[in-house]
Amino acid sequence: DELTKLLTKRAYQAETRRRLLLACTRRSAASVAIMDLDNFKMMNTVLGYLDADRVVASVGRLIRESVEGNERVAVGRFGGDEFMFTFDADAGTAESVMRRILNRLSDIKPCFIGKDATDKFRNLGACKASIGIATCRFDALGDGNYDKEVERASEDVVTKANEALTKAKKRKNCIEVYRELLITAC
């Protein structure tokens, strides 16, 4: 993604598929996290698109710094203020990384990105986000059709992460984890 220097949507989807296939063959877990910036529509309105893009670029930089050297996670931007993460790990590991990112987001102050600190911008406060996480575990013997199982697992885990994100958005600036483990046969 040109703005954030993260994977594009297409590259992220390909990397997620590769990671899920690997988890399937290893009979291990993979997690997906979806992060949306809170009040981004207001940021766009108040700051304007150019400065809101600077906020997104800053978030991208923070994410890159937070996962640098961690080969167990792939991160992509899905457009606007939506970021997706795929972990070669269970929900606990994913939640730990996402908590670090959530805590660091408060370092980004939209009012100081490309603008002087006027009263109009001071009200925006620190950057905040809502995050949903879901995990699938590949641990049962199936018919060996990995492609079909990975496709189904990918759809299921993203759907459940979206459900968790919807709950998180109601509270704002928090993480929700879909607690029911998705068990998938390979």
C-alpha positions as CSV (number, residue, x, y, z in Angstrom):
1,D,0.0,0.0,0.0
2,E,1.6,3.2,-1.1
3,L,0.3,5.3,1.8
4,T,1.2,3.0,4.7
5,K,3.9,0.8,3.2
6,L,2.0,-2.2,4.4
7,L,0.7,-5.0,2.1
8,T,-2.0,-4.1,-0.3
9,K,-5.4,-5.9,0.1
10,R,-4.5,-8.3,-2.7
11,A,-1.0,-9.1,-1.4
12,Y,-2.4,-9.5,2.2
13,Q,-5.1,-11.9,1.0
14,A,-2.4,-14.0,-0.8
15,E,-0.2,-14.0,2.3
16,T,-3.1,-14.9,4.6
17,R,-4.0,-17.8,2.3
18,R,-0.3,-19.0,2.4
19,R,-0.2,-18.7,6.2
20,L,-3.5,-20.6,6.6
21,L,-2.3,-23.3,4.3
22,L,0.8,-23.6,6.4
23,A,-1.2,-23.8,9.6
24,C,-3.4,-26.4,8.0
25,T,-0.5,-28.6,7.0
26,R,1.1,-28.2,10.5
27,R,-2.2,-28.7,12.3
28,S,-1.7,-25.4,14.2
29,A,-3.6,-22.2,14.9
30,A,-3.8,-19.0,12.9
31,S,-5.5,-15.7,14.0
32,V,-6.9,-12.7,12.2
33,A,-7.3,-9.3,13.7
34,I,-9.1,-6.4,12.1
35,M,-8.4,-2.8,13.3
36,D,-10.5,0.3,12.5
37,L,-9.6,3.7,13.6
38,D,-12.2,5.2,15.9
39,N,-14.0,8.4,14.7
40,F,-12.1,8.4,11.4
41,K,-15.0,9.9,9.5
42,M,-14.9,12.9,11.9
43,M,-11.1,13.1,11.3
44,N,-11.7,13.3,7.6
45,T,-14.3,16.0,8.0
46,V,-12.3,18.1,10.5
47,L,-8.8,17.7,9.2
48,G,-9.6,17.2,5.5
49,Y,-8.5,14.2,3.4
50,L,-4.9,15.1,3.0
51,D,-4.2,15.4,6.8
52,A,-6.4,12.3,7.5
53,D,-4.2,10.4,5.1
54,R,-1.2,11.6,7.1
55,V,-2.8,10.1,10.2
56,V,-3.3,6.8,8.3
57,A,0.4,7.0,7.1
58,S,1.5,7.5,10.7
59,V,-0.6,4.6,11.9
60,G,1.0,2.5,9.1
61,R,4.4,3.5,10.3
62,L,3.5,2.7,14.0
63,I,2.2,-0.8,12.9
64,R,5.4,-1.5,10.9
65,E,7.5,-0.5,13.9
66,S,5.4,-2.6,16.2
67,V,5.7,-5.8,14.2
68,E,9.2,-5.3,12.8
69,G,11.2,-8.5,13.0
70,N,8.0,-10.5,13.9
71,E,7.8,-13.1,11.1
72,R,4.6,-14.6,12.6
73,V,2.4,-11.7,11.5
74,A,1.4,-10.3,8.1
75,V,-0.3,-6.8,7.9
76,G,-2.3,-5.2,5.2
77,R,-4.4,-2.1,4.7
78,F,-7.8,-2.8,3.3
79,G,-8.6,0.9,2.5
80,G,-9.5,3.9,4.5
81,D,-8.8,3.2,8.1
82,E,-9.1,-0.6,8.1
83,F,-6.0,-2.7,8.8
84,M,-5.9,-6.5,8.8
85,F,-3.4,-8.8,10.5
86,T,-2.8,-12.5,10.2
87,F,-0.8,-14.3,12.9
88,D,0.8,-17.7,12.8
89,A,-0.4,-18.0,16.4
90,D,-3.3,-18.3,18.7
91,A,-5.6,-15.5,20.0
92,G,-3.4,-14.8,23.0
93,T,-0.4,-14.0,21.0
94,A,-2.5,-11.9,18.5
95,E,-4.1,-10.0,21.4
96,S,-0.7,-9.3,23.0
97,V,0.6,-7.7,19.8
98,M,-2.6,-5.8,19.1
99,R,-2.7,-4.5,22.7
100,R,0.8,-3.0,22.2
101,I,-0.4,-1.4,19.0
102,L,-3.5,0.0,20.6
103,N,-1.5,1.4,23.5
104,R,1.0,3.1,21.1
105,L,-1.8,4.7,19.0
106,S,-2.3,7.3,21.6
107,D,1.1,8.7,20.6
108,I,-0.4,9.8,17.4
109,K,-2.2,13.1,17.9
110,P,-4.1,14.1,14.7
111,C,-4.2,17.7,15.7
112,F,-0.4,18.0,15.3
113,I,-0.1,16.3,12.0
114,G,0.2,18.9,9.3
115,K,-1.7,21.6,11.3
116,D,-1.0,24.0,14.0
117,A,-2.7,23.2,17.3
118,T,-5.8,25.4,17.0
119,D,-8.9,24.9,19.1
120,K,-10.7,23.3,16.2
121,F,-8.1,20.5,16.0
122,R,-7.4,20.1,19.8
123,N,-10.7,18.4,20.2
124,L,-9.7,15.3,18.2
125,G,-7.3,14.0,21.0
126,A,-5.2,11.0,20.5
127,C,-5.7,8.3,17.9
128,K,-7.8,5.4,19.0
129,A,-8.9,2.1,17.4
130,S,-11.3,-0.8,17.8
131,I,-10.0,-4.3,17.2
132,G,-11.6,-7.7,16.6
133,I,-9.7,-11.0,16.8
134,A,-10.6,-14.5,15.8
135,T,-8.7,-17.8,15.7
136,C,-9.0,-21.0,13.7
137,R,-7.2,-24.1,14.7
138,F,-6.5,-26.8,12.2
139,D,-6.3,-30.0,14.2
140,A,-8.7,-32.6,12.8
141,L,-8.2,-35.0,10.0
142,G,-10.3,-34.2,7.0
143,D,-10.4,-35.3,3.4
144,G,-7.0,-33.8,2.5
145,N,-8.5,-31.1,0.3
146,Y,-6.4,-28.3,1.8
147,D,-7.5,-25.6,-0.7
148,K,-11.2,-26.1,0.2
149,E,-10.5,-26.2,3.9
150,V,-8.2,-23.1,3.8
151,E,-10.8,-21.2,1.8
152,R,-13.6,-22.0,4.3
153,A,-11.3,-21.3,7.3
154,S,-10.3,-17.9,5.7
155,E,-14.0,-16.9,5.3
156,D,-14.9,-18.2,8.8
157,V,-12.1,-16.5,10.7
158,V,-12.6,-13.2,8.9
159,T,-16.3,-13.3,9.6
160,K,-15.8,-14.0,13.3
161,A,-13.1,-11.3,13.5
162,N,-15.6,-8.9,12.0
163,E,-18.2,-9.9,14.6
164,A,-15.7,-9.2,17.3
165,L,-14.8,-5.8,15.7
166,T,-18.5,-4.8,15.6
167,K,-18.6,-5.4,19.4
168,A,-15.4,-3.5,20.0
169,K,-16.7,-0.5,17.9
170,K,-19.6,-0.2,20.3
171,R,-17.2,0.4,23.2
172,K,-14.4,2.1,21.2
173,N,-10.7,1.9,21.9
174,C,-10.7,-1.7,22.9
175,I,-10.1,-5.3,21.7
176,E,-12.7,-8.0,21.5
177,V,-11.8,-11.6,20.9
178,Y,-14.2,-14.1,19.4
179,R,-13.9,-16.7,22.1
180,E,-15.3,-19.7,20.3
181,L,-12.3,-21.5,18.7
182,L,-13.0,-22.4,15.1
183,I,-11.9,-26.0,14.5
184,T,-11.2,-26.9,10.9
185,A,-10.4,-30.2,9.4
186,C,-7.6,-30.6,6.9
